[in-house]
Amino acid sequence: MPGNRGGPRVAINHKPRLLPGSPYFGEQFLAEAKRQGRQACFWDKDQKPDLVLVIDCDQDLERLDRYRSAGVKIVQRVDGVGIVNAREPRQDNFIFQTSEKADAIIFQSNFCREIWLRAFPLDKPSTIIYNGADARVFSAEGKKRDFGFERLMVTGARWRPWKGLDQVVEVFLKRDRKDLGLVVAGDGAEVPKHPRIIATGKLSHKQMAEVFRAADFFIYLPWQEWCPKVVSQALVAGLPVVCSYRGGTRELVSDCGIAVHGAKDHDLEDFGRNPVDIDETVKAVETVLARGERCRPRPDLHLSFMVEQYFDFFEKTLAGKE
């Protein structure tokens, strides 16, 4: 709903990268805020905003102090807990150092908040707001990319060891259905040569949506995640999700898929490798394929709703109501 809504002037602690087709969180947030008629910009464009949104953390603590001295409120969107040394969780931890300057904190999941409370005090207002996906891009209806398979499972990430791509491939190979293909989207995917495994490399959001519409389900098996945006995107596009149990992913998925267990799901002190049970995961894949259903609509994960929740929290923070 375009037009100036008034409300707080919000500055974001990033500069735009403006990567065509693949905006990061700050760019998506800013574009949607402006679409809604809100007052928002990156912080170099506004020296005296009402409130600064710090995405993740910022090492320019002096700048944050200057904002606070000028009466500007600081809200931090926490992405993980930033612990480098488990014995000294505050050591070299810019996320925690930033939190000391913040007036309020937004966690991306209940899981993220729980892990935070195990390491740090929480003596300021906080809330939980899940990452959203742009429903105008990740719509369930629209163009599909044809890979030539009768059934299709898809996964995607910026591939690093803890994302669990090796387990996704293992599940696919163990089931070995002749009608089923696997598409792996994202940078750094290392997959075996196989006639039914396709690695696409990095895709724009528009291209990802075309892949999602062609798929039967999304599979995502990281050792641990806080609130993966790619899962919100898949769900908004209508895909049921098979995911690992530990972390914030299963909160997003809710009843729109199946969470599969690992050996150390409840060991919240160990952030290391936690492989899922492969047999359980294969059964989950078969269950989702047998259902053959798209997931229910997820307006709770729309980017527009996410931004509305952020601004509602901003206004409460400025009013001292949180």
Secondary structure as GFF3:
##gff-version 3
##sequence-region A 1 322
A	DSSP	beta_strand	6	12	.	.	.	ID=ss1
A	DSSP	alpha_helix	25	35	.	.	.	ID=ss2
A	DSSP	beta_strand	38	42	.	.	.	ID=ss3
A	DSSP	three_ten_helix	43	45	.	.	.	ID=ss4
A	DSSP	beta_strand	51	55	.	.	.	ID=ss5
A	DSSP	alpha_helix	61	69	.	.	.	ID=ss6
A	DSSP	beta_strand	73	78	.	.	.	ID=ss7
A	DSSP	alpha_helix	94	99	.	.	.	ID=ss8
A	DSSP	beta_strand	104	107	.	.	.	ID=ss9
A	DSSP	alpha_helix	110	119	.	.	.	ID=ss10
A	DSSP	beta_strand	126	128	.	.	.	ID=ss11
A	DSSP	beta_strand	151	156	.	.	.	ID=ss12
A	DSSP	three_ten_helix	161	163	.	.	.	ID=ss13
A	DSSP	alpha_helix	165	175	.	.	.	ID=ss14
A	DSSP	beta_strand	180	185	.	.	.	ID=ss15
A	DSSP	beta_strand	197	201	.	.	.	ID=ss16
A	DSSP	alpha_helix	205	214	.	.	.	ID=ss17
A	DSSP	beta_strand	217	220	.	.	.	ID=ss18
A	DSSP	alpha_helix	229	236	.	.	.	ID=ss19
A	DSSP	beta_strand	241	244	.	.	.	ID=ss20
A	DSSP	alpha_helix	249	253	.	.	.	ID=ss21
A	DSSP	beta_strand	257	260	.	.	.	ID=ss22
A	DSSP	alpha_helix	278	291	.	.	.	ID=ss23
A	DSSP	three_ten_helix	299	301	.	.	.	ID=ss24
A	DSSP	alpha_helix	303	319	.	.	.	ID=ss25
###
